[in-house]
Amino acid sequence: MAPMLLLIGFLIAGLELTGAQSVGVCYGKNGNNLPADGEVVDLYKSNGIGRMRIYDPDQTTLNALKGSNIELIIGILNNNLQALTDAAAATNWVQNNIRNYPDVKFKYIAVGNEVHPGDAEAQFVLPAIQNIHNAIVAANLQDQIKVSTAIDTTLLGNSYPPSAGSFSDAANSYISPIINFLVSNGAPLLANVYPYFGYTNNPQDISLPYALFTSPGVVVTDGSLQYQNLFDALLDSLFSALEKAGAPNLQIVVSESGWPSEGGTAATVDNAGTYYKNLINHVKGGTPKKSGQAIETYLFAMFDENLKGGSEIEKHFGVFSPNKQPKYQISFG
């Protein structure tokens, strides 16, 4: 009996670190006071965080991840996209950053982050995705590793009500060929979804409880679907846009979602803790449009990053402080 209990214990311990059991957390390094990568990986493991997103192929991070069993989204920075429109450069990228790390559990490659249709890099996204994908196929890794890009919800021209969600005219010509590529290769679309910005950009129409998952009842009725929180509404707007783009079954992975603890409107420790706790619980059950389908989700971000550019709030999205102390009482599993 004792050996059997021990075996069950090992199985349960193993489950804690399969990504399916936990949300992921994005690991950015824009700080001068952050722990070493090995300590960070240990912090993921000790908190049962089975998934990580990084934004570029940092060799120190990849070495620290060896043998950790943490599922990884690895990013390619926007300013590197043009170079990867060359097939040989893409092959080298995959050799240096994927094949050289057989003990790292790569899951997705995010080719670009929040590239907008008017950006200079927009023309390079699809060719870079195709070249990286072809290099992954040549390495016979296409069943393990899917190649995609991470968008934000500004590509939506209409998002209310969720059933009317559609990509803007400007975004359509940019995103449609990418969507077609993802569908034909069984890859998900990565999307950064921030109710925080939805609320702060439109506080007269959007209530704080609706953004924090704390509304006591239905806020938006859209045909037969009912919405109690903005996260679901934003995500279902994206699903509606994908339907209109001819991709009703394309999966969305929420590659970032978070709430800042200081530096701006409604940016408090209480609000941020409420948001993260409720988000983690909520994504297990899907959206009204995709009820019962768990949403693979990555919290933004692991640490407060004191060197981040932009507005002050950008420095305060961490779920941990740089000294590795948790900012909130949340369970990631």
Salt bridges, closest charged atoms under 4 A:
ASP37 OD2 - LYS29 NZ 3.03
GLU39 OE1 - LYS324 NZ 2.87
ASP58 OD2 - LYS29 NZ 3.13
GLU71 OE1 - ARG51 NE 3.14
GLU71 OE1 - LYS107 NZ 3.45
ASP119 OD2 - HIS116 ND1 3.88
ASP152 OD2 - HIS116 NE2 2.75
ASP232 OD1 - HIS282 NE2 2.69
GLU243 OE2 - LYS289 NZ 3.13
GLU256 OE2 - ARG53 NH1 3.42
GLU262 OE2 - HIS316 ND1 3.77
GLU296 OE2 - ARG51 NE 3.71
GLU296 OE1 - LYS107 NZ 3.05
ASP304 OD1 - LYS327 NZ 2.76
GLU312 OE2 - HIS316 NE2 2.80
GLU314 OE1 - LYS308 NZ 3.97
